[in-house]
Amino acid sequence: MSIAGKVSENLKITWKLRKMVVPMREFRAGREPVFLDDPAAVKVRKLPSRVLVRFVQKPETIITREGRVLAHPGDAVLTAATGEQWPVARAAFDRYYEPTPEACVFESIPRESLALQINEPFQVVLADGISRLFGQPGDWLLDHGDGHLGILDGAIFAATYRRLT
């Protein structure tokens, strides 16, 4: 086979691999805790932290480390000191954050959640049924107990949550 033929065959194989569907564990946001009965789940408490906040005026897509998330008018887009951004539905934002004296700066309200460290690729279908987050091995899946789920990598989890159990 000629070099051109080998290159063409390699490109075909590469394209086929890119189109393959890799099965992964899936979690769906909803009203019931997703992994309450999992013996590896731990109770955690969110530590206070400050974030910069802006409110969405028209629908937009926010690019996060874990995937693209739709933000709707009224939702809050939070920016951490690291520069990472993520949207939060307005109703959840009002429960999870309180204003500070600084303009556009809010502080998280300490709250308990369930957390599960997952050692394989996984995905989360958010409450809108459209947005999906993708977790990597070692990431933490958080269930806030109100139908909202989140994913944090190990370093961010260690800096922003404390284990209670």
Backbone as JSON Lines, residues from 0, in Angstrom:
{"i":0,"aa":"M","n":[0.85,-1.18,0.0],"ca":[0.0,0.0,0.0],"c":[0.89,1.24,0.0]}
{"i":1,"aa":"S","n":[0.51,2.23,-0.77],"ca":[1.28,3.47,-0.85],"c":[1.13,4.27,0.44]}
{"i":2,"aa":"I","n":[2.04,5.25,0.63],"ca":[1.97,6.13,1.8],"c":[0.65,6.87,1.82]}
{"i":3,"aa":"A","n":[0.21,7.36,0.66],"ca":[-1.07,8.07,0.58],"c":[-2.21,7.15,0.98]}
{"i":4,"aa":"G","n":[-2.14,5.88,0.56],"ca":[-3.17,4.91,0.94],"c":[-3.2,4.66,2.43]}
{"i":5,"aa":"K","n":[-2.0,4.56,3.05],"ca":[-1.91,4.33,4.51],"c":[-2.47,5.54,5.27]}
{"i":6,"aa":"V","n":[-2.12,6.73,4.81],"ca":[-2.63,7.94,5.46],"c":[-4.15,7.98,5.36]}
{"i":7,"aa":"S","n":[-4.67,7.68,4.17],"ca":[-6.12,7.69,3.99],"c":[-6.79,6.67,4.9]}
{"i":8,"aa":"E","n":[-6.22,5.47,5.0],"ca":[-6.79,4.43,5.86],"c":[-6.73,4.87,7.33]}
{"i":9,"aa":"N","n":[-5.62,5.47,7.77],"ca":[-5.5,5.96,9.15],"c":[-6.52,7.04,9.45]}
{"i":10,"aa":"L","n":[-6.76,7.93,8.49],"ca":[-7.76,8.98,8.68],"c":[-9.15,8.38,8.82]}
{"i":11,"aa":"K","n":[-9.46,7.35,8.04],"ca":[-10.77,6.69,8.15],"c":[-10.94,6.05,9.52]}
{"i":12,"aa":"I","n":[-9.89,5.39,10.0],"ca":[-9.96,4.75,11.32],"c":[-10.12,5.81,12.41]}
{"i":13,"aa":"T","n":[-9.33,6.89,12.31],"ca":[-9.42,7.97,13.3],"c":[-10.83,8.56,13.31]}
{"i":14,"aa":"W","n":[-11.42,8.79,12.12],"ca":[-12.77,9.35,12.04],"c":[-13.78,8.41,12.69]}
{"i":15,"aa":"K","n":[-13.65,7.12,12.45],"ca":[-14.55,6.15,13.06],"c":[-14.44,6.19,14.58]}
{"i":16,"aa":"L","n":[-13.22,6.28,15.1],"ca":[-13.03,6.34,16.55],"c":[-13.65,7.6,17.13]}
{"i":17,"aa":"R","n":[-13.55,8.72,16.43],"ca":[-14.12,9.98,16.93],"c":[-15.63,9.9,17.0]}
{"i":18,"aa":"K","n":[-16.24,9.11,16.12],"ca":[-17.69,9.02,16.07],"c":[-18.23,7.96,17.04]}
{"i":19,"aa":"M","n":[-17.34,7.16,17.64],"ca":[-17.8,6.12,18.56],"c":[-18.42,6.73,19.8]}
{"i":20,"aa":"V","n":[-19.43,6.09,20.31],"ca":[-20.07,6.54,21.54],"c":[-19.44,5.78,22.69]}
{"i":21,"aa":"V","n":[-18.87,6.5,23.63],"ca":[-18.26,5.86,24.78],"c":[-19.31,5.8,25.89]}
{"i":22,"aa":"P","n":[-19.7,4.58,26.3],"ca":[-20.7,4.5,27.36],"c":[-20.15,5.07,28.67]}
{"i":23,"aa":"M","n":[-20.96,5.82,29.36],"ca":[-20.54,6.37,30.65],"c":[-21.74,6.46,31.57]}
{"i":24,"aa":"R","n":[-21.45,6.47,32.85],"ca":[-22.48,6.59,33.86],"c":[-23.16,7.95,33.72]}
{"i":25,"aa":"E","n":[-24.49,7.96,33.83],"ca":[-25.24,9.2,33.66],"c":[-26.08,9.46,34.9]}
{"i":26,"aa":"F","n":[-26.09,10.72,35.32],"ca":[-26.92,11.17,36.43],"c":[-27.84,12.25,35.89]}
{"i":27,"aa":"R","n":[-29.06,12.3,36.41],"ca":[-30.03,13.31,35.97],"c":[-30.48,14.14,37.16]}
{"i":28,"aa":"A","n":[-30.48,15.45,36.96],"ca":[-30.99,16.35,37.99],"c":[-32.48,16.09,38.16]}
{"i":29,"aa":"G","n":[-32.96,16.2,39.37],"ca":[-34.38,15.97,39.64],"c":[-34.69,16.29,41.08]}
{"i":30,"aa":"R","n":[-35.86,15.89,41.51],"ca":[-36.3,16.23,42.86],"c":[-35.7,15.33,43.94]}
{"i":31,"aa":"E","n":[-35.41,14.08,43.61],"ca":[-34.9,13.13,44.59],"c":[-33.37,13.11,44.56]}
{"i":32,"aa":"P","n":[-32.73,12.93,45.71],"ca":[-31.26,12.79,45.7],"c":[-30.86,11.62,44.79]}
{"i":33,"aa":"V","n":[-29.8,11.8,44.02],"ca":[-29.43,10.84,43.0],"c":[-28.66,9.64,43.53]}
{"i":34,"aa":"F","n":[-27.87,9.81,44.58],"ca":[-27.05,8.7,45.07],"c":[-27.1,8.56,46.58]}
{"i":35,"aa":"L","n":[-28.27,8.84,47.15],"ca":[-28.48,8.8,48.59],"c":[-28.11,7.44,49.19]}
{"i":36,"aa":"D","n":[-28.4,6.35,48.47],"ca":[-28.15,5.02,48.99],"c":[-26.75,4.5,48.69]}
{"i":37,"aa":"D","n":[-25.92,5.27,48.01],"ca":[-24.58,4.82,47.67],"c":[-23.71,4.89,48.93]}
{"i":38,"aa":"P","n":[-23.11,3.77,49.37],"ca":[-22.31,3.79,50.6],"c":[-21.07,4.68,50.52]}
{"i":39,"aa":"A","n":[-20.64,5.03,49.3],"ca":[-19.47,5.89,49.15],"c":[-19.82,7.38,49.24]}
{"i":40,"aa":"A","n":[-21.12,7.71,49.25],"ca":[-21.54,9.11,49.34],"c":[-21.21,9.67,50.72]}
{"i":41,"aa":"V","n":[-20.77,10.91,50.76],"ca":[-20.43,11.57,52.02],"c":[-21.2,12.88,52.13]}
{"i":42,"aa":"K","n":[-21.5,13.25,53.37],"ca":[-22.09,14.57,53.61],"c":[-20.96,15.58,53.64]}
{"i":43,"aa":"V","n":[-21.21,16.73,53.01],"ca":[-20.21,17.79,52.96],"c":[-20.88,19.12,53.27]}
{"i":44,"aa":"R","n":[-20.06,20.1,53.65],"ca":[-20.56,21.46,53.89],"c":[-19.78,22.41,53.0]}
{"i":45,"aa":"K","n":[-20.52,23.26,52.29],"ca":[-19.92,24.3,51.46],"c":[-19.31,25.35,52.36]}
{"i":46,"aa":"L","n":[-18.09,25.74,52.06],"ca":[-17.42,26.79,52.82],"c":[-17.78,28.15,52.22]}
{"i":47,"aa":"P","n":[-17.78,29.19,53.04],"ca":[-18.06,30.52,52.49],"c":[-16.99,30.91,51.47]}
{"i":48,"aa":"S","n":[-17.42,31.45,50.36],"ca":[-16.48,31.96,49.35],"c":[-17.17,33.08,48.59]}
{"i":49,"aa":"R","n":[-16.36,34.01,48.11],"ca":[-16.9,35.15,47.39],"c":[-16.77,34.95,45.89]}
{"i":50,"aa":"V","n":[-17.79,35.39,45.17],"ca":[-17.81,35.3,43.71],"c":[-18.32,36.6,43.12]}
{"i":51,"aa":"L","n":[-17.89,36.88,41.93],"ca":[-18.4,38.02,41.17],"c":[-19.62,37.53,40.4]}
{"i":52,"aa":"V","n":[-20.69,38.32,40.38],"ca":[-21.95,37.86,39.78],"c":[-22.49,38.87,38.79]}
{"i":53,"aa":"R","n":[-23.0,38.34,37.69],"ca":[-23.78,39.15,36.74],"c":[-25.03,38.35,36.42]}
{"i":54,"aa":"F","n":[-26.1,39.06,36.09],"ca":[-27.37,38.41,35.78],"c":[-27.62,38.45,34.28]}
{"i":55,"aa":"V","n":[-28.05,37.34,33.73],"ca":[-28.24,37.18,32.3],"c":[-29.48,37.95,31.84]}
{"i":56,"aa":"Q","n":[-29.33,38.68,30.75],"ca":[-30.43,39.47,30.19],"c":[-31.14,38.72,29.07]}
{"i":57,"aa":"K","n":[-30.4,37.9,28.32],"ca":[-30.97,37.11,27.22],"c":[-30.3,35.74,27.24]}
{"i":58,"aa":"P","n":[-30.91,34.73,26.66],"ca":[-30.33,33.38,26.7],"c":[-28.89,33.38,26.16]}
{"i":59,"aa":"E","n":[-28.04,32.64,26.84],"ca":[-26.65,32.51,26.39],"c":[-26.08,31.19,26.88]}
{"i":60,"aa":"T","n":[-25.0,30.78,26.26],"ca":[-24.32,29.55,26.64],"c":[-23.04,29.91,27.39]}
{"i":61,"aa":"I","n":[-22.87,29.3,28.54],"ca":[-21.68,29.52,29.35],"c":[-20.78,28.3,29.19]}
{"i":62,"aa":"I","n":[-19.51,28.53,28.87],"ca":[-18.56,27.44,28.72],"c":[-17.9,27.21,30.09]}
{"i":63,"aa":"T","n":[-18.1,26.01,30.62],"ca":[-17.49,25.64,31.9],"c":[-16.47,24.54,31.64]}
{"i":64,"aa":"R","n":[-15.68,24.21,32.64],"ca":[-14.71,23.12,32.51],"c":[-15.42,21.81,32.19]}
{"i":65,"aa":"E","n":[-16.64,21.67,32.68],"ca":[-17.37,20.41,32.54],"c":[-18.28,20.37,31.31]}
{"i":66,"aa":"G","n":[-18.48,21.49,30.63],"ca":[-19.32,21.49,29.44],"c":[-20.04,22.81,29.24]}
{"i":67,"aa":"R","n":[-20.84,22.87,28.21],"ca":[-21.62,24.07,27.87],"c":[-22.95,24.0,28.63]}
{"i":68,"aa":"V","n":[-23.32,25.12,29.26],"ca":[-24.55,25.17,30.04],"c":[-25.37,26.37,29.58]}
{"i":69,"aa":"L","n":[-26.64,26.13,29.32],"ca":[-27.53,27.22,28.93],"c":[-27.87,28.08,30.14]}
{"i":70,"aa":"A","n":[-27.79,29.38,29.97],"ca":[-28.22,30.32,31.01],"c":[-29.41,31.09,30.45]}
{"i":71,"aa":"H","n":[-30.43,31.22,31.26],"ca":[-31.68,31.87,30.85],"c":[-31.78,33.25,31.48]}
{"i":72,"aa":"P","n":[-32.59,34.14,30.91],"ca":[-32.74,35.47,31.5],"c":[-33.08,35.38,32.98]}
{"i":73,"aa":"G","n":[-32.34,36.16,33.78],"ca":[-32.53,36.16,35.23],"c":[-31.55,35.27,35.96]}
{"i":74,"aa":"D","n":[-30.97,34.27,35.25],"ca":[-29.98,33.4,35.9],"c":[-28.74,34.21,36.26]}
{"i":75,"aa":"A","n":[-28.02,33.73,37.24],"ca":[-26.77,34.36,37.65],"c":[-25.61,33.63,37.0]}
{"i":76,"aa":"V","n":[-24.62,34.37,36.54],"ca":[-23.37,33.78,36.08],"c":[-22.32,34.18,37.09]}
{"i":77,"aa":"L","n":[-21.72,33.18,37.73],"ca":[-20.75,33.41,38.79],"c":[-19.34,33.26,38.24]}
{"i":78,"aa":"T","n":[-18.44,34.1,38.74],"ca":[-17.03,34.0,38.37],"c":[-16.23,33.89,39.66]}
{"i":79,"aa":"A","n":[-15.47,32.8,39.77],"ca":[-14.64,32.56,40.94],"c":[-13.33,33.34,40.81]}
{"i":80,"aa":"A","n":[-12.57,33.4,41.88],"ca":[-11.27,34.07,41.86],"c":[-10.33,33.45,40.83]}
{"i":81,"aa":"T","n":[-10.55,32.17,40.51],"ca":[-9.73,31.46,39.53],"c":[-10.09,31.83,38.09]}
{"i":82,"aa":"G","n":[-11.22,32.54,37.91],"ca":[-11.69,32.9,36.58],"c":[-12.72,31.93,36.03]}
{"i":83,"aa":"E","n":[-12.91,30.8,36.71],"ca":[-13.9,29.83,36.26],"c":[-15.3,30.43,36.37]}
{"i":84,"aa":"Q","n":[-16.15,30.17,35.37],"ca":[-17.52,30.68,35.37],"c":[-18.51,29.53,35.31]}
{"i":85,"aa":"W","n":[-19.69,29.74,35.9],"ca":[-20.78,28.78,35.82],"c":[-22.09,29.5,36.1]}
{"i":86,"aa":"P","n":[-23.16,29.06,35.43],"ca":[-24.46,29.67,35.68],"c":[-25.2,28.97,36.81]}
{"i":87,"aa":"V","n":[-26.06,29.73,37.48],"ca":[-26.92,29.19,38.54],"c":[-28.32,29.77,38.31]}
{"i":88,"aa":"A","n":[-29.32,28.88,38.3],"ca":[-30.71,29.34,38.15],"c":[-31.02,30.34,39.25]}
{"i":89,"aa":"R","n":[-31.82,31.34,38.95],"ca":[-32.07,32.44,39.89],"c":[-32.62,31.95,41.23]}
{"i":90,"aa":"A","n":[-33.56,31.02,41.22],"ca":[-34.15,30.54,42.47],"c":[-33.08,29.87,43.35]}
{"i":91,"aa":"A","n":[-32.22,29.08,42.73],"ca":[-31.14,28.43,43.49],"c":[-30.13,29.47,43.97]}
{"i":92,"aa":"F","n":[-29.81,30.43,43.11],"ca":[-28.86,31.47,43.48],"c":[-29.33,32.19,44.74]}
{"i":93,"aa":"D","n":[-30.61,32.54,44.8],"ca":[-31.14,33.25,45.96],"c":[-31.04,32.43,47.25]}
{"i":94,"aa":"R","n":[-31.06,31.09,47.14],"ca":[-30.91,30.22,48.31],"c":[-29.46,30.03,48.7]}
{"i":95,"aa":"Y","n":[-28.55,30.06,47.72],"ca":[-27.15,29.69,47.96],"c":[-26.21,30.86,48.21]}
{"i":96,"aa":"Y","n":[-26.61,32.09,47.85],"ca":[-25.69,33.23,47.94],"c":[-26.37,34.44,48.57]}
{"i":97,"aa":"E","n":[-25.55,35.28,49.23],"ca":[-26.07,36.52,49.79],"c":[-25.15,37.67,49.39]}
{"i":98,"aa":"P","n":[-25.72,38.87,49.25],"ca":[-24.91,40.01,48.81],"c":[-23.9,40.42,49.87]}
{"i":99,"aa":"T","n":[-22.83,41.05,49.41],"ca":[-21.84,41.65,50.29],"c":[-21.91,43.17,50.07]}
{"i":100,"aa":"P","n":[-21.21,43.94,50.86],"ca":[-21.21,45.4,50.62],"c":[-20.58,45.8,49.29]}
{"i":101,"aa":"E","n":[-19.77,44.91,48.71],"ca":[-19.13,45.22,47.43],"c":[-20.11,44.99,46.28]}
{"i":102,"aa":"A","n":[-20.11,45.91,45.32],"ca":[-21.01,45.78,44.16],"c":[-20.7,44.52,43.37]}
{"i":103,"aa":"C","n":[-21.72,43.77,43.02],"ca":[-21.64,42.56,42.18],"c":[-20.88,41.4,42.84]}
{"i":104,"aa":"V","n":[-20.59,41.5,44.12],"ca":[-19.89,40.43,44.84],"c":[-20.87,39.8,45.82]}
{"i":105,"aa":"F","n":[-20.96,38.47,45.77],"ca":[-21.84,37.71,46.65],"c":[-21.01,36.66,47.37]}
{"i":106,"aa":"E","n":[-21.51,36.22,48.53],"ca":[-20.83,35.18,49.3],"c":[-21.73,33.96,49.41]}
{"i":107,"aa":"S","n":[-21.12,32.8,49.26],"ca":[-21.89,31.57,49.37],"c":[-22.34,31.36,50.81]}
{"i":108,"aa":"I","n":[-23.53,30.82,50.97],"ca":[-24.08,30.5,52.28],"c":[-23.72,29.05,52.57]}
{"i":109,"aa":"P","n":[-23.05,28.79,53.7],"ca":[-22.7,27.4,54.02],"c":[-23.96,26.52,54.03]}
{"i":110,"aa":"R","n":[-23.85,25.37,53.38],"ca":[-24.98,24.45,53.3],"c":[-24.45,23.03,53.16]}
{"i":111,"aa":"E","n":[-25.27,22.08,53.56],"ca":[-24.89,20.68,53.45],"c":[-25.36,20.12,52.12]}
{"i":112,"aa":"S","n":[-24.55,19.22,51.57],"ca":[-24.86,18.52,50.33],"c":[-24.34,17.1,50.45]}
{"i":113,"aa":"L","n":[-24.7,16.27,49.51],"ca":[-24.12,14.94,49.4],"c":[-23.08,14.99,48.29]}
{"i":114,"aa":"A","n":[-21.98,14.27,48.47],"ca":[-20.93,14.25,47.46],"c":[-20.48,12.81,47.22]}
{"i":115,"aa":"L","n":[-20.12,12.56,45.99],"ca":[-19.66,11.23,45.61],"c":[-18.5,11.41,44.64]}
{"i":116,"aa":"Q","n":[-17.33,10.86,45.02],"ca":[-16.2,10.92,44.1],"c":[-16.34,9.76,43.12]}
{"i":117,"aa":"I","n":[-16.22,10.08,41.84],"ca":[-16.44,9.08,40.79],"c":[-15.12,8.88,40.04]}
{"i":118,"aa":"N","n":[-14.74,7.62,39.91],"ca":[-13.44,7.29,39.33],"c":[-13.52,6.77,37.9]}
{"i":119,"aa":"E","n":[-14.5,7.26,37.17],"ca":[-14.65,6.93,35.76],"c":[-15.31,8.13,35.09]}
{"i":120,"aa":"P","n":[-15.2,8.26,33.77],"ca":[-15.91,9.35,33.1],"c":[-17.42,9.23,33.35]}
{"i":121,"aa":"F","n":[-18.1,10.36,33.53],"ca":[-19.54,10.36,33.76],"c":[-20.14,11.64,33.22]}
{"i":122,"aa":"Q","n":[-21.46,11.65,33.12],"ca":[-22.14,12.86,32.66],"c":[-23.35,13.15,33.54]}
{"i":123,"aa":"V","n":[-23.71,14.42,33.57],"ca":[-24.87,14.88,34.32],"c":[-25.78,15.63,33.36]}
{"i":124,"aa":"V","n":[-27.04,15.22,33.32],"ca":[-28.04,15.95,32.55],"c":[-28.68,16.92,33.54]}
{"i":125,"aa":"L","n":[-28.57,18.21,33.25],"ca":[-29.07,19.23,34.17],"c":[-30.6,19.33,34.1]}
{"i":126,"aa":"A","n":[-31.16,20.1,35.01],"ca":[-32.61,20.2,35.16],"c":[-33.31,20.68,33.89]}
{"i":127,"aa":"D","n":[-32.62,21.44,33.04],"ca":[-33.27,21.91,31.81],"c":[-33.45,20.78,30.79]}
{"i":128,"aa":"G","n":[-32.84,19.62,31.06],"ca":[-32.95,18.47,30.17],"c":[-32.11,18.57,28.91]}
{"i":129,"aa":"I","n":[-31.41,19.67,28.74],"ca":[-30.6,19.91,27.54],"c":[-29.11,19.96,27.88]}
{"i":130,"aa":"S","n":[-28.76,20.79,28.85],"ca":[-27.35,20.98,29.21],"c":[-26.8,19.71,29.85]}
{"i":131,"aa":"R","n":[-25.55,19.4,29.48],"ca":[-24.87,18.23,30.05],"c":[-23.5,18.65,30.54]}
{"i":132,"aa":"L","n":[-23.15,18.15,31.7],"ca":[-21.82,18.32,32.24],"c":[-21.09,16.99,32.13]}
{"i":133,"aa":"F","n":[-19.79,17.04,31.91],"ca":[-19.0,15.82,31.78],"c":[-17.91,15.8,32.84]}
{"i":134,"aa":"G","n":[-17.95,14.75,33.67],"ca":[-16.97,14.6,34.73],"c":[-15.85,13.67,34.32]}
{"i":135,"aa":"Q","n":[-14.69,13.92,34.88],"ca":[-13.51,13.11,34.62],"c":[-13.26,12.19,35.82]}
{"i":136,"aa":"P","n":[-12.5,11.12,35.64],"ca":[-12.17,10.27,36.79],"c":[-11.55,11.09,37.92]}
{"i":137,"aa":"G","n":[-12.07,10.89,39.13],"ca":[-11.58,11.63,40.29],"c":[-12.41,12.86,40.62]}
{"i":138,"aa":"D","n":[-13.29,13.3,39.72],"ca":[-14.15,14.46,40.01],"c":[-15.2,14.07,41.05]}
{"i":139,"aa":"W","n":[-15.76,15.1,41.68],"ca":[-16.82,14.92,42.68],"c":[-18.15,15.34,42.08]}
{"i":140,"aa":"L","n":[-19.17,14.51,42.29],"ca":[-20.54,14.85,41.92],"c":[-21.24,15.32,43.18]}
{"i":141,"aa":"L","n":[-21.84,16.5,43.11],"ca":[-22.54,17.08,44.26],"c":[-24.04,17.08,44.02]}
{"i":142,"aa":"D","n":[-24.78,16.65,45.03],"ca":[-26.24,16.69,45.0],"c":[-26.65,17.62,46.14]}
{"i":143,"aa":"H","n":[-27.2,18.77,45.79],"ca":[-27.54,19.78,46.79],"c":[-28.87,19.5,47.48]}
{"i":144,"aa":"G","n":[-29.55,18.42,47.09],"ca":[-30.77,18.01,47.76],"c":[-32.03,18.72,47.3]}
{"i":145,"aa":"D","n":[-31.88,19.61,46.33],"ca":[-33.05,20.36,45.83],"c":[-33.22,20.17,44.32]}
{"i":146,"aa":"G","n":[-32.62,19.1,43.8],"ca":[-32.71,18.84,42.37],"c":[-31.55,19.38,41.57]}
{"i":147,"aa":"H","n":[-30.65,20.15,42.2],"ca":[-29.5,20.71,41.5],"c":[-28.27,19.84,41.74]}
{"i":148,"aa":"L","n":[-27.57,19.53,40.65],"ca":[-26.34,18.74,40.7],"c":[-25.18,19.59,40.2]}
{"i":149,"aa":"G","n":[-23.99,19.23,40.62],"ca":[-22.8,19.92,40.13],"c":[-21.62,18.97,40.11]}
{"i":150,"aa":"I","n":[-20.58,19.36,39.39],"ca":[-19.35,18.59,39.31],"c":[-18.2,19.5,39.7]}
{"i":151,"aa":"L","n":[-17.3,19.0,40.54],"ca":[-16.09,19.74,40.9],"c":[-14.89,18.82,40.76]}
{"i":152,"aa":"D","n":[-13.78,19.37,40.25],"ca":[-12.57,18.56,40.24],"c":[-12.04,18.47,41.67]}
{"i":153,"aa":"G","n":[-11.13,17.55,41.91],"ca":[-10.65,17.27,43.26],"c":[-10.08,18.48,43.99]}
{"i":154,"aa":"A","n":[-9.28,19.29,43.3],"ca":[-8.65,20.44,43.95],"c":[-9.68,21.49,44.36]}
{"i":155,"aa":"I","n":[-10.63,21.77,43.48],"ca":[-11.67,22.76,43.8],"c":[-12.56,22.23,44.92]}
{"i":156,"aa":"F","n":[-12.9,20.95,44.87],"ca":[-13.7,20.34,45.93],"c":[-13.0,20.49,47.28]}
{"i":157,"aa":"A","n":[-11.71,20.17,47.33],"ca":[-10.95,20.25,48.59],"c":[-10.88,21.68,49.13]}
{"i":158,"aa":"A","n":[-10.88,22.66,48.23],"ca":[-10.77,24.06,48.66],"c":[-12.1,24.66,49.06]}
{"i":159,"aa":"T","n":[-13.22,24.09,48.61],"ca":[-14.51,24.74,48.83],"c":[-15.51,23.94,49.66]}
{"i":160,"aa":"Y","n":[-15.18,22.69,49.99],"ca":[-16.08,21.85,50.79],"c":[-15.31,21.16,51.9]}
{"i":161,"aa":"R","n":[-16.02,20.87,53.0],"ca":[-15.47,20.07,54.09],"c":[-16.34,18.86,54.29]}
{"i":162,"aa":"R","n":[-15.71,17.7,54.46],"ca":[-16.44,16.47,54.7],"c":[-16.99,16.47,56.11]}
{"i":163,"aa":"L","n":[-18.24,16.06,56.25],"ca":[-18.88,15.94,57.57],"c":[-18.93,14.47,58.0]}
{"i":164,"aa":"T","n":[-18.92,13.55,57.05],"ca":[-18.92,12.11,57.36],"c":[-17.81,11.42,56.6]}
